[in-house]
């Protein structure tokens, strides 16, 4: 049990410990706490550095500017007696100008004004200092505790509130709607977890001019719980102001509000937390965002059944999507032997735990994971090379020159490849959904199930389209500077089903991935196919066309 209400000694207590003013027992408690708490130890080291700077200033600066008096001061008593005797008979208002010359009154007035200005400035800085301190402590507190799955209600100016799930030790964040993602991206605010002290602190620290305010008020979800309210107004940028509510008890973010300069606003509110054990540690319980009611594909599904249907398969895929297990994880879902089999090899232990907690209660679902078999790695030099890498050095050198150096090229390459990896995870997931629920199977579904399936596909299409736009914004200016031009758009394919449009989007994504790998030197032994900058821009345009057709068909 901590000896301090907040879990850490206050700054004043640390200063008293630094000055040796604490009683013996309390001083030992502080020393013991400092040995185990890096956060307070860092704060104490900051105090020590400040004190050292003050001592150094007095020795090296004040000693030079303020030399010692040339002789000892004479006693003042005789002077006081003489002044009292001289002015004893005169009224005070006549004595005052002689006691204090007029010019000294001016100096005193100027000093008082300067003191007033300094006080106002200091009071203006106080909220900023307090906001920075609270955010720093909240970030440190978040690092020291596990990150459970949390459900957040997202409320926008336009549209009904939606639920968003974030968290997990592996950082399995579900993407926000594309319009919200783009709004936060333009505001330079990390939307991976918008209800976090770290994201708020990073955005705030990046502002050139800002105004902070800090106060305390009840929490929105629980009026009996007090919260620190930190509001930061930005002088420029897409985001006009942001407000973060930190629970006083443990500095956990529970609500955040964002106001944009185009009069739009977005609110995030935590609506549920995992239960807490008596010892203060969180209970590892799964949390799922509520699902829309789904009508079973067959009447028999209304009663308990012994075999799974395509309805169960759709529910499992939707649940895996909610925790992000359909993006990059080697998880497979198959409807076989009357059950929905969820399997995979090489799935991380944390991901396995999440999936078991999510699906084990369903009698029609079987979860089965295995370890990957050891594979033989060929000895160095076993794989033949064609020597084509040299032919690709020309385009890489041109890009490097266009960007201004090798370091800039490395950053550019990493950014593009990271974006492509995120895009391909959604491309594979979209293709998997399209292959699993073909047009014939979809026709047998109830209306509510088809709507759920289309929403699942639209999520992947929207996320993929967002990633492609981000890559286009990064690649477009560079490739255009190298003379690249996108070819005329290919005629629209005669797709009548969204599943075929999803397959076309996957093929276009793979084409773009191959071209990027060749252009950035990731794929060895392949030569650049002609005008590579134009090829990449054309591949982006074709992919965007396929995604547009897929979105149109899903909206029907």
FITORMI-23304 format. One record per residue (C-alpha): residue number from 1; residue in three letters; x, y negated, z. Coordinates in Angstrom, 3 decimals. Example, Ala and Ser with C-alpha at 12.3 -4.5 7.8 and 13.67 -1.06 7.14 Angstrom:
# FITORMI-23304
NODE  nr rest        u        v        w
NODE   1  ala   12.300    4.500    7.800
NODE   2  ser   13.670    1.060    7.140
This chain:
# FITORMI-23304
NODE  nr rest        u        v        w
NODE   1  unk    0.000    0.000    0.000
NODE   2  unk    1.447   -3.386   -0.970
NODE   3  unk    2.109   -5.983    1.745
NODE   4  unk    0.924   -8.781   -0.556
NODE   5  unk   -2.631   -9.194   -1.956
NODE   6  unk   -1.457   -9.559   -5.551
NODE   7  unk    1.048   -6.730   -5.329
NODE   8  unk    3.954   -9.197   -5.527
NODE   9  unk    5.227  -11.836   -3.068
NODE  10  unk    4.326  -15.405   -3.941
NODE  11  unk    6.950  -17.792   -5.349
NODE  12  unk    7.060  -19.721   -2.075
NODE  13  unk    7.860  -16.552   -0.169
NODE  14  unk   10.699  -15.753   -2.570
NODE  15  unk   12.117  -19.269   -2.135
NODE  16  unk   12.036  -18.929    1.648
NODE  17  unk   13.802  -15.582    1.324
NODE  18  unk   16.424  -17.221   -0.908
NODE  19  unk   16.969  -19.952    1.704
NODE  20  unk   17.161  -17.401    4.551
NODE  21  unk   14.109  -18.849    6.295
NODE  22  unk   12.087  -15.610    6.656
NODE  23  unk   11.891  -13.617    9.889
NODE  24  unk   13.947  -10.444    9.917
NODE  25  unk   11.085   -8.004    9.334
NODE  26  unk    9.556  -10.006    6.495
NODE  27  unk   12.970  -10.576    4.918
NODE  28  unk   13.561   -6.808    4.885
NODE  29  unk   10.178   -6.260    3.226
NODE  30  unk   11.029   -8.754    0.494
NODE  31  unk   14.465   -7.188   -0.069
NODE  32  unk   12.929   -3.714   -0.321
NODE  33  unk   10.331   -4.982   -2.794
NODE  34  unk   13.002   -6.662   -4.931
NODE  35  unk   14.929   -3.401   -5.166
NODE  36  unk   11.913   -1.702   -6.780
NODE  37  unk   10.269   -4.553   -8.739
NODE  38  unk   12.109   -5.831  -11.794
NODE  39  unk    9.527   -8.589  -12.330
NODE  40  unk   10.100  -10.227   -8.927
NODE  41  unk   13.835   -9.552   -9.187
NODE  42  unk   13.923  -11.499  -12.449
NODE  43  unk   11.958  -14.349  -10.842
NODE  44  unk   14.372  -14.419   -7.898
NODE  45  unk   17.343  -14.520  -10.282
NODE  46  unk   15.692  -17.479  -12.031
NODE  47  unk   15.400  -19.313   -8.685
NODE  48  unk   19.043  -18.562   -7.892
NODE  49  unk   20.149  -19.910  -11.271
NODE  50  unk   18.150  -23.110  -10.695
NODE  51  unk   19.683  -23.633   -7.261
NODE  52  unk   23.161  -23.041   -8.694
NODE  53  unk   22.503  -25.638  -11.398
NODE  54  unk   21.420  -28.172   -8.752
NODE  55  unk   24.559  -27.567   -6.683
NODE  56  unk   26.740  -27.874   -9.767
NODE  57  unk   24.980  -31.123  -10.721
NODE  58  unk   25.596  -32.650   -7.320
NODE  59  unk   29.272  -31.681   -7.358
NODE  60  unk   30.142  -32.528  -10.948
NODE  61  unk   27.793  -35.426  -11.791
NODE  62  unk   26.642  -37.248   -8.670
NODE  63  unk   30.135  -37.171   -7.166
NODE  64  unk   31.363  -39.200  -10.159
NODE  65  unk   28.395  -41.553  -10.518
NODE  66  unk   28.101  -42.297   -6.792
NODE  67  unk   31.595  -42.851   -5.322
NODE  68  unk   32.069  -43.203   -1.609
NODE  69  unk   31.499  -46.620    0.082
NODE  70  unk   34.695  -48.794    0.220
NODE  71  unk   34.356  -49.334    3.983
NODE  72  unk   32.199  -48.286    6.891
NODE  73  unk   28.828  -49.967    7.281
NODE  74  unk   28.559  -52.522   10.084
NODE  75  unk   25.776  -52.147   12.709
NODE  76  unk   22.471  -53.644   11.629
NODE  77  unk   21.121  -54.539   15.066
NODE  78  unk   22.742  -58.021   15.173
NODE  79  unk   21.430  -58.852   11.735
NODE  80  unk   17.879  -57.884   12.706
NODE  81  unk   18.049  -60.068   15.824
NODE  82  unk   19.245  -63.062   13.785
NODE  83  unk   16.413  -62.674   11.207
NODE  84  unk   13.793  -62.320   13.921
NODE  85  unk   14.993  -65.491   15.669
NODE  86  unk   15.130  -67.486   12.424
NODE  87  unk   11.583  -66.700   11.300
NODE  88  unk    9.859  -66.348   14.648
NODE  89  unk    7.938  -69.618   14.319
NODE  90  unk    6.948  -69.421   10.627
NODE  91  unk    3.683  -67.736    9.374
NODE  92  unk    4.049  -64.386    7.618
NODE  93  unk    2.914  -65.622    4.183
NODE  94  unk    5.767  -68.196    4.177
NODE  95  unk    8.333  -65.695    5.395
NODE  96  unk    7.484  -63.036    2.782
NODE  97  unk    9.181  -64.685   -0.294
NODE  98  unk   12.362  -65.226    1.691
NODE  99  unk   12.369  -61.699    3.040
NODE 100  unk   11.920  -60.205   -0.423
NODE 101  unk   12.966  -62.261   -3.479
NODE 102  unk   10.545  -62.476   -6.404
NODE 103  unk   12.750  -60.474   -8.761
NODE 104  unk   12.826  -57.609   -6.285
NODE 105  unk    9.029  -57.554   -6.280
NODE 106  unk    9.183  -57.076  -10.038
NODE 107  unk   11.615  -54.221   -9.651
NODE 108  unk    9.369  -52.621   -7.039
NODE 109  unk    6.314  -52.962   -9.294
NODE 110  unk    8.206  -51.404  -12.229
NODE 111  unk    9.349  -48.524  -10.029
NODE 112  unk    5.783  -47.935   -8.826
NODE 113  unk    4.527  -47.908  -12.425
NODE 114  unk    7.254  -45.462  -13.449
NODE 115  unk    6.354  -43.229  -10.518
NODE 116  unk    2.699  -43.301  -11.547
NODE 117  unk    3.543  -42.390  -15.160
NODE 118  unk    5.814  -39.565  -14.018
NODE 119  unk    3.069  -38.247  -11.746
NODE 120  unk    0.521  -38.281  -14.592
NODE 121  unk    2.955  -36.509  -16.949
NODE 122  unk    3.769  -33.915  -14.302
NODE 123  unk    0.097  -33.284  -13.654
NODE 124  unk   -0.392  -32.894  -17.402
NODE 125  unk    2.350  -30.266  -17.537
NODE 126  unk    0.998  -28.356  -14.549
NODE 127  unk   -1.742  -26.453  -16.432
NODE 128  unk    0.775  -25.402  -19.108
NODE 129  unk    3.176  -24.087  -16.492
NODE 130  unk    0.372  -22.265  -14.696
NODE 131  unk   -0.964  -20.785  -17.971
NODE 132  unk    2.498  -19.546  -18.991
NODE 133  unk    3.066  -18.030  -15.541
NODE 134  unk   -0.301  -16.230  -15.480
NODE 135  unk    0.193  -14.851  -18.996
NODE 136  unk    3.706  -13.653  -18.170
NODE 137  unk    2.446  -11.845  -15.063
NODE 138  unk   -0.510  -10.354  -16.981
NODE 139  unk    1.812   -8.972  -19.671
NODE 140  unk    4.079   -7.445  -17.021
NODE 141  unk    1.060   -5.916  -15.260
NODE 142  unk   -0.191   -4.395  -18.536
NODE 143  unk    3.219   -2.807  -19.182
NODE 144  unk    3.250   -1.216  -15.733
NODE 145  unk   -0.085    0.594  -16.109
NODE 146  unk   -1.355    3.107  -18.709
NODE 147  unk   -3.400    1.917  -21.668
NODE 148  unk   -6.711    3.813  -21.584
NODE 149  unk   -9.233    3.833  -24.397
NODE 150  unk  -11.450    0.754  -24.041
NODE 151  unk  -14.671   -0.305  -25.709
NODE 152  unk  -14.976   -3.979  -26.638
NODE 153  unk  -18.085   -5.798  -27.810
NODE 154  unk  -17.340   -8.098  -30.743
NODE 155  unk  -19.778  -10.984  -31.178
NODE 156  unk  -19.488  -13.365  -34.131
NODE 157  unk  -21.343  -16.497  -35.101
NODE 158  unk  -22.884  -14.657  -38.053
NODE 159  unk  -24.120  -11.122  -37.586
NODE 160  unk  -25.137   -8.876  -34.736
NODE 161  unk  -22.601   -7.737  -32.096
NODE 162  unk  -20.618   -4.592  -32.905
NODE 163  unk  -18.507   -2.262  -30.799
NODE 164  unk  -14.770   -1.860  -31.291
NODE 165  unk  -12.570    0.788  -29.656
NODE 166  unk   -8.885    0.180  -28.853
NODE 167  unk   -6.249    1.737  -26.654
NODE 168  unk   -4.630    5.051  -25.993
NODE 169  unk   -1.017    5.738  -25.177
NODE 170  unk   -0.220    6.198  -28.864
NODE 171  unk   -1.774    2.849  -29.818
NODE 172  unk   -4.646    4.323  -31.803
NODE 173  unk   -6.426    1.159  -32.784
NODE 174  unk   -9.471    1.215  -35.009
NODE 175  unk   -9.419   -1.601  -37.555
NODE 176  unk  -11.703   -4.578  -37.121
NODE 177  unk  -14.028   -5.585  -39.957
NODE 178  unk  -12.016   -7.026  -42.868
NODE 179  unk  -13.392  -10.575  -42.513
NODE 180  unk  -12.315  -10.725  -38.851
NODE 181  unk   -8.926   -9.212  -39.703
NODE 182  unk   -8.307  -11.843  -42.378
NODE 183  unk   -9.406  -14.668  -40.053
NODE 184  unk   -6.934  -13.625  -37.356
NODE 185  unk   -4.191  -13.034  -39.898
NODE 186  unk   -4.544  -16.585  -41.234
NODE 187  unk   -4.437  -17.859  -37.626
NODE 188  unk   -1.239  -15.854  -36.926
NODE 189  unk   -2.950  -13.999  -34.060
NODE 190  unk   -2.249  -10.268  -33.629
NODE 191  unk   -5.633   -8.533  -33.917
NODE 192  unk   -4.367   -5.014  -33.092
NODE 193  unk   -5.708   -5.672  -29.602
NODE 194  unk   -7.207   -9.187  -29.522
NODE 195  unk   -8.261   -8.741  -25.879
NODE 196  unk   -4.716   -8.611  -24.488
NODE 197  unk   -2.451  -11.025  -22.665
NODE 198  unk    0.505  -10.192  -24.934
NODE 199  unk   -1.337  -11.180  -28.141
NODE 200  unk   -2.581  -14.402  -26.507
NODE 201  unk    0.885  -15.255  -25.152
NODE 202  unk    2.577  -14.627  -28.523
NODE 203  unk    0.094  -16.895  -30.328
NODE 204  unk    0.363  -19.600  -27.658
NODE 205  unk    4.182  -19.563  -27.670
NODE 206  unk    4.155  -20.046  -31.441
NODE 207  unk    2.233  -23.330  -31.260
NODE 208  unk    4.241  -26.506  -31.751
NODE 209  unk    1.658  -28.678  -29.948
NODE 210  unk   -0.923  -27.369  -27.518
NODE 211  unk   -3.048  -28.360  -24.534
NODE 212  unk   -3.759  -25.884  -21.730
NODE 213  unk   -6.359  -25.759  -19.005
NODE 214  unk   -6.615  -23.224  -16.191
NODE 215  unk   -9.488  -22.708  -13.761
NODE 216  unk  -11.417  -19.949  -12.018
NODE 217  unk  -14.944  -18.753  -12.723
NODE 218  unk  -17.076  -15.580  -12.417
NODE 219  unk  -16.670  -12.790  -14.970
NODE 220  unk  -19.338  -12.503  -17.672
NODE 221  unk  -19.987   -8.791  -17.060
NODE 222  unk  -19.824   -8.997  -13.251
NODE 223  unk  -20.629  -12.382  -11.641
NODE 224  unk  -19.277  -11.120   -8.316
NODE 225  unk  -15.788  -10.789   -9.825
NODE 226  unk  -13.564  -13.861  -10.163
NODE 227  unk  -11.492  -14.516  -13.276
NODE 228  unk   -8.748  -16.918  -14.278
NODE 229  unk   -9.868  -18.833  -17.362
NODE 230  unk   -6.965  -19.884  -19.599
NODE 231  unk   -7.923  -22.108  -22.525
NODE 232  unk   -5.370  -23.277  -25.089
NODE 233  unk   -6.216  -25.859  -27.748
NODE 234  unk   -3.985  -25.988  -30.832
NODE 235  unk   -3.221  -29.270  -32.576
NODE 236  unk   -3.026  -27.553  -35.957
NODE 237  unk   -3.683  -24.200  -37.591
NODE 238  unk   -6.777  -22.182  -38.497
NODE 239  unk   -7.509  -21.353  -34.853
NODE 240  unk   -8.632  -24.486  -32.981
NODE 241  unk   -8.730  -22.959  -29.501
NODE 242  unk   -8.533  -19.627  -27.711
NODE 243  unk   -9.726  -18.706  -24.231
NODE 244  unk   -8.675  -15.668  -22.203
NODE 245  unk  -10.313  -14.468  -18.983
NODE 246  unk   -8.013  -12.557  -16.598
NODE 247  unk   -9.474  -10.704  -13.647
NODE 248  unk   -8.018  -12.221  -10.482
NODE 249  unk   -7.665   -8.854   -8.743
NODE 250  unk   -5.248   -7.262  -11.239
NODE 251  unk   -4.822   -9.782  -14.135
NODE 252  unk   -6.618   -7.458  -16.559
NODE 253  unk   -8.072   -9.270  -19.617
NODE 254  unk  -11.862   -8.850  -19.650
NODE 255  unk  -12.995  -11.430  -22.192
NODE 256  unk  -11.590  -13.673  -24.919
NODE 257  unk  -13.132  -16.393  -27.064
NODE 258  unk  -11.811  -17.841  -30.326
NODE 259  unk  -12.993  -21.029  -32.041
NODE 260  unk  -11.874  -21.673  -35.622
NODE 261  unk  -11.653  -25.025  -37.381
NODE 262  unk  -14.379  -24.023  -39.859
NODE 263  unk  -16.844  -23.910  -36.915
NODE 264  unk  -16.835  -20.105  -36.771
NODE 265  unk  -16.276  -18.350  -33.455
NODE 266  unk  -15.612  -14.789  -32.264
NODE 267  unk  -15.989  -13.372  -28.739
NODE 268  unk  -14.480  -10.149  -27.391
NODE 269  unk  -15.834   -8.684  -24.144
NODE 270  unk  -14.771   -5.460  -22.454
NODE 271  unk  -17.923   -3.494  -21.703
NODE 272  unk  -16.573   -0.353  -20.048
NODE 273  unk  -13.459    0.853  -18.258
NODE 274  unk  -12.315    4.309  -17.137
NODE 275  unk  -13.148    5.084  -13.487
NODE 276  unk  -10.450    4.597  -10.865
NODE 277  unk   -9.336    7.279   -8.421
NODE 278  unk   -8.955    6.484   -4.699
NODE 279  unk   -5.195    6.148   -5.113
NODE 280  unk   -5.665    3.456   -7.767
NODE 281  unk   -4.723    5.558  -10.813
NODE 282  unk   -7.140    5.749  -13.771
NODE 283  unk   -9.124    8.904  -14.414
NODE 284  unk   -8.401   10.269  -17.893
NODE 285  unk  -11.932   10.404  -19.264
NODE 286  unk  -12.859    9.997  -22.921
NODE 287  unk  -15.013    7.137  -24.017
NODE 288  unk  -16.920    7.022  -27.243
NODE 289  unk  -18.699    4.103  -28.803
NODE 290  unk  -22.421    4.844  -29.179
NODE 291  unk  -23.393    6.530  -32.419
NODE 292  unk  -26.402    5.566  -34.470
NODE 293  unk  -29.227    8.116  -34.310
NODE 294  unk  -28.732   10.784  -36.966
NODE 295  unk  -31.493   12.942  -38.362
NODE 296  unk  -30.270   16.533  -38.824
NODE 297  unk  -29.981   17.919  -42.357
NODE 298  unk  -32.371   20.751  -41.626
NODE 299  unk  -35.377   21.139  -39.338
NODE 300  unk  -33.767   24.031  -37.488
NODE 301  unk  -31.131   21.601  -36.218
NODE 302  unk  -33.662   20.102  -33.854
NODE 303  unk  -33.536   23.244  -31.770
NODE 304  unk  -30.425   24.840  -30.258
NODE 305  unk  -28.573   26.724  -32.951
NODE 306  unk  -25.695   29.167  -33.101
NODE 307  unk  -24.113   27.988  -36.366
NODE 308  unk  -22.824   24.614  -37.487
NODE 309  unk  -24.074   22.688  -40.515
NODE 310  unk  -22.776   19.892  -42.648
NODE 311  unk  -24.419   17.559  -40.115
NODE 312  unk  -22.014   18.796  -37.442
NODE 313  unk  -19.087   18.390  -39.815
NODE 314  unk  -20.077   14.783  -40.522
NODE 315  unk  -20.375   14.065  -36.790
NODE 316  unk  -16.903   15.501  -36.120
NODE 317  unk  -15.336   13.480  -38.947
NODE 318  unk  -17.051   10.316  -37.660
NODE 319  unk  -15.823   10.913  -34.108
NODE 320  unk  -12.259   11.516  -35.294
NODE 321  unk  -12.493    8.298  -37.278
NODE 322  unk  -13.491    6.391  -34.138
NODE 323  unk  -10.201    7.294  -32.430
NODE 324  unk   -8.130    6.893  -35.605
NODE 325  unk   -7.317   10.614  -35.909
NODE 326  unk   -8.109   10.555  -39.644
NODE 327  unk   -5.252    8.166  -40.439
NODE 328  unk   -1.941    9.942  -40.817
NODE 329  unk   -2.380   12.648  -38.181
NODE 330  unk   -2.065   16.235  -39.504
NODE 331  unk   -5.618   17.062  -38.405
NODE 332  unk   -7.844   19.240  -40.596
NODE 333  unk  -11.606   19.757  -40.362
NODE 334  unk  -13.245   22.791  -41.968
NODE 335  unk  -16.745   24.272  -41.804
NODE 336  unk  -16.124   27.995  -41.518
NODE 337  unk  -17.662   31.052  -39.807
NODE 338  unk  -20.563   29.013  -38.475
NODE 339  unk  -18.327   26.514  -36.667
NODE 340  unk  -16.546   23.252  -37.383
NODE 341  unk  -12.877   24.133  -36.998
NODE 342  unk  -10.575   21.252  -36.075
NODE 343  unk   -6.959   22.325  -36.435
NODE 344  unk   -3.497   21.022  -37.142
NODE 345  unk    0.217   21.704  -36.709
NODE 346  unk    2.604   19.195  -35.199
NODE 347  unk   -0.118   17.007  -33.652
NODE 348  unk    1.235   14.964  -30.741
NODE 349  unk    0.221   16.135  -27.224
NODE 350  unk   -1.544   12.839  -26.506
NODE 351  unk   -3.592   13.109  -29.692
NODE 352  unk   -4.436   16.736  -28.901
NODE 353  unk   -5.680   15.693  -25.469
NODE 354  unk   -7.893   12.976  -26.956
NODE 355  unk   -9.440   15.347  -29.494
NODE 356  unk  -10.051   18.077  -26.899
NODE 357  unk  -11.791   15.616  -24.578
NODE 358  unk  -13.863   14.341  -27.487
NODE 359  unk  -15.004   17.671  -28.970
NODE 360  unk  -14.681   20.494  -26.430
NODE 361  unk  -18.192   19.936  -25.075
NODE 362  unk  -19.722   20.706  -28.501
NODE 363  unk  -20.579   24.416  -28.773
NODE 364  unk  -20.455   24.297  -32.580
NODE 365  unk  -16.912   22.901  -32.702
NODE 366  unk  -13.678   24.799  -32.160
NODE 367  unk  -10.413   22.922  -31.630
NODE 368  unk   -7.245   24.840  -32.388
NODE 369  unk   -3.742   23.367  -32.602
NODE 370  unk   -0.418   25.041  -33.274
NODE 371  unk    3.254   24.137  -33.382
NODE 372  unk    4.884   23.723  -36.802
NODE 373  unk    7.183   26.482  -37.965
NODE 374  unk   10.864   25.757  -38.274
NODE 375  unk   11.944   24.969  -41.815
NODE 376  unk   15.315   25.426  -43.371
NODE 377  unk   17.066   22.203  -44.294
NODE 378  unk   19.152   22.527  -47.469
NODE 379  unk   22.838   21.771  -47.044
NODE 380  unk   24.110   18.378  -48.173
NODE 381  unk   24.521   18.188  -51.916
NODE 382  unk   22.133   21.044  -52.621
NODE 383  unk   19.503   18.777  -54.180
NODE 384  unk   20.541   17.724  -57.723
NODE 385  unk   20.590   14.069  -58.573
NODE 386  unk   20.234   12.500  -61.968
NODE 387  unk   22.372    9.476  -61.344
NODE 388  unk   19.480    7.203  -62.201
NODE 389  unk   19.833    5.098  -59.066
NODE 390  unk   22.342    2.811  -60.766
NODE 391  unk   19.759    1.886  -63.375
NODE 392  unk   17.440    0.629  -60.633
NODE 393  unk   20.044   -1.600  -59.027
NODE 394  unk   19.285   -4.315  -61.577
NODE 395  unk   15.714   -4.923  -60.423
NODE 396  unk   16.733   -4.776  -56.757
NODE 397  unk   19.539   -7.273  -57.377
NODE 398  unk   17.118   -9.605  -59.131
NODE 399  unk   14.650   -9.410  -56.236
NODE 400  unk   17.487   -9.994  -53.750
NODE 401  unk   18.583  -13.076  -55.674
NODE 402  unk   14.997  -14.301  -55.911
NODE 403  unk   14.567  -13.969  -52.121
NODE 404  unk   17.902  -15.546  -51.239
NODE 405  unk   20.084  -12.725  -49.950
NODE 406  unk   20.350   -9.130  -48.809
NODE 407  unk   18.887   -9.772  -45.365
NODE 408  unk   15.786  -11.358  -46.885
NODE 409  unk   15.451   -8.402  -49.282
NODE 410  unk   15.607   -5.937  -46.380
NODE 411  unk   12.856   -7.792  -44.516
NODE 412  unk   10.754   -8.039  -47.668
NODE 413  unk   11.215   -4.337  -48.421
NODE 414  unk   10.303   -3.279  -44.879
NODE 415  unk    7.170   -5.447  -44.918
NODE 416  unk    5.975   -4.093  -48.264
NODE 417  unk    6.675   -0.457  -47.377
NODE 418  unk    4.890   -0.789  -44.022
NODE 419  unk    1.870   -2.252  -45.781
NODE 420  unk    1.924    0.501  -48.380
NODE 421  unk    2.092    3.170  -45.672
NODE 422  unk   -0.973    1.712  -43.960
NODE 423  unk   -2.789    1.507  -47.300
NODE 424  unk   -1.997    5.120  -48.185
NODE 425  unk   -3.322    6.376  -44.840
NODE 426  unk   -6.729    4.925  -45.754
NODE 427  unk   -6.438    6.147  -49.360
NODE 428  unk   -5.885    9.726  -48.172
NODE 429  unk   -8.684    9.433  -45.605
NODE 430  unk  -11.110    8.090  -48.234
NODE 431  unk  -10.232   10.883  -50.627
NODE 432  unk  -10.668   13.469  -47.876
NODE 433  unk  -14.172   12.196  -47.067
NODE 434  unk  -15.115   12.175  -50.769
NODE 435  unk  -13.873   15.750  -51.291
NODE 436  unk  -15.477   17.033  -48.095
NODE 437  unk  -18.917   15.540  -48.765
NODE 438  unk  -19.425   15.911  -52.494
NODE 439  unk  -22.374   14.449  -54.349
NODE 440  unk  -24.311   17.725  -54.217
NODE 441  unk  -23.900   18.043  -50.449
NODE 442  unk  -24.771   14.391  -49.938
NODE 443  unk  -28.049   14.830  -51.825
NODE 444  unk  -29.153   17.411  -49.239
NODE 445  unk  -28.558   15.024  -46.322
NODE 446  unk  -31.199   13.023  -44.544
NODE 447  unk  -31.295    9.271  -45.167
NODE 448  unk  -29.700    8.427  -41.824
NODE 449  unk  -26.846   10.863  -42.451
NODE 450  unk  -26.197    9.419  -45.915
NODE 451  unk  -26.085    5.967  -44.372
NODE 452  unk  -23.574    7.182  -41.784
NODE 453  unk  -21.441    8.804  -44.488
NODE 454  unk  -21.474    5.658  -46.631
NODE 455  unk  -20.490    3.527  -43.646
NODE 456  unk  -17.549    5.844  -42.962
NODE 457  unk  -16.395    5.545  -46.586
NODE 458  unk  -16.936    1.768  -46.620
NODE 459  unk  -14.694    1.413  -43.555
NODE 460  unk  -11.798    3.057  -45.406
NODE 461  unk  -12.467    1.140  -48.646
NODE 462  unk  -12.543   -2.189  -46.800
NODE 463  unk   -9.366   -1.416  -44.837
NODE 464  unk   -7.575   -0.266  -48.015
NODE 465  unk   -8.707   -3.380  -49.903
NODE 466  unk   -7.409   -5.583  -47.076
NODE 467  unk   -3.987   -3.922  -47.122
NODE 468  unk   -3.799   -4.267  -50.920
NODE 469  unk   -4.580   -8.005  -50.672
NODE 470  unk   -1.841   -8.423  -48.072
NODE 471  unk    0.675   -6.640  -50.327
NODE 472  unk   -0.451   -8.695  -53.309
NODE 473  unk    0.160  -11.907  -51.348
NODE 474  unk    3.708  -10.732  -50.541
NODE 475  unk    4.577   -9.268  -53.943
NODE 476  unk    2.803  -11.686  -56.279
NODE 477  unk    5.064  -14.758  -55.967
NODE 478  unk    8.266  -12.689  -56.045
NODE 479  unk    7.317  -10.592  -59.080
NODE 480  unk    5.892  -13.592  -60.914
NODE 481  unk    9.241  -15.309  -60.386
NODE 482  unk   10.847  -12.348  -62.172
NODE 483  unk    8.523  -12.764  -65.150
NODE 484  unk    6.001  -10.131  -64.102
NODE 485  unk    2.482  -10.385  -65.467
NODE 486  unk   -0.452   -8.101  -64.806
NODE 487  unk   -1.763   -6.407  -67.938
NODE 488  unk   -5.368   -6.879  -69.009
NODE 489  unk   -7.703   -4.995  -66.706
NODE 490  unk   -8.595   -1.526  -67.913
NODE 491  unk  -12.223   -0.927  -68.912
NODE 492  unk  -14.354    0.054  -65.950
NODE 493  unk  -14.691    3.790  -65.578
NODE 494  unk  -18.150    5.213  -66.049
NODE 495  unk  -18.383    6.410  -62.458
NODE 496  unk  -21.885    7.122  -61.264
NODE 497  unk  -20.898    8.564  -57.873
NODE 498  unk  -18.772    6.891  -55.244
NODE 499  unk  -16.846   10.135  -54.755
NODE 500  unk  -15.348    9.852  -58.255
NODE 501  unk  -14.559    6.168  -57.702
NODE 502  unk  -12.814    7.159  -54.458
NODE 503  unk  -10.694    9.681  -56.369
NODE 504  unk   -9.825    6.987  -58.941
NODE 505  unk   -8.782    4.714  -56.075
NODE 506  unk   -6.554    7.429  -54.657
NODE 507  unk   -4.856    7.993  -58.023
NODE 508  unk   -4.310    4.234  -58.407
NODE 509  unk   -2.894    4.059  -54.855
NODE 510  unk   -0.428    6.859  -55.605
NODE 511  unk    0.612    5.108  -58.833
NODE 512  unk    1.319    1.906  -56.909
NODE 513  unk    3.205    3.822  -54.213
NODE 514  unk    5.515    5.447  -56.772
NODE 515  unk    6.253    2.133  -58.505
NODE 516  unk    7.029    0.405  -55.205
NODE 517  unk    9.336    3.246  -54.159
NODE 518  unk   11.280    2.961  -57.413
NODE 519  unk   11.419   -0.829  -57.299
NODE 520  unk   12.706   -0.951  -53.711
NODE 521  unk   15.180    1.915  -54.145
NODE 522  unk   13.356    4.394  -51.897
NODE 523  unk   12.926    7.102  -54.551
NODE 524  unk   16.331    8.390  -55.714
NODE 525  unk   16.990    9.727  -59.183
NODE 526  unk   14.216    7.831  -61.005
NODE 527  unk   14.611    5.000  -63.468
NODE 528  unk   12.457    1.887  -63.591
NODE 529  unk    9.680    2.348  -66.201
NODE 530  unk   10.159   -0.670  -68.473
NODE 531  unk    9.016   -4.033  -67.110
NODE 532  unk    8.691   -2.920  -63.500
NODE 533  unk    7.391   -6.241  -62.052
NODE 534  unk    4.545   -6.253  -64.590
NODE 535  unk    3.897   -2.557  -63.931
NODE 536  unk    3.502   -3.191  -60.189
NODE 537  unk    1.174   -6.165  -60.685
NODE 538  unk   -0.935   -4.151  -63.146
NODE 539  unk   -1.105   -1.235  -60.704
NODE 540  unk   -2.398   -3.590  -57.989
NODE 541  unk   -5.069   -4.941  -60.354
NODE 542  unk   -6.177   -1.432  -61.348
NODE 543  unk   -6.407   -0.347  -57.699
NODE 544  unk   -8.501   -3.385  -56.827
NODE 545  unk  -10.822   -2.589  -59.739
NODE 546  unk  -11.301    1.012  -58.547
NODE 547  unk  -12.010   -0.155  -55.009
NODE 548  unk  -14.540   -2.687  -56.303
NODE 549  unk  -16.417    0.049  -58.191
NODE 550  unk  -16.357    2.250  -55.096
NODE 551  unk  -17.779   -0.538  -52.940
NODE 552  unk  -20.544   -1.198  -55.477
NODE 553  unk  -21.589    2.458  -55.597
NODE 554  unk  -21.531    2.782  -51.804
NODE 555  unk  -23.826   -0.236  -51.501
NODE 556  unk  -26.504    1.360  -53.676
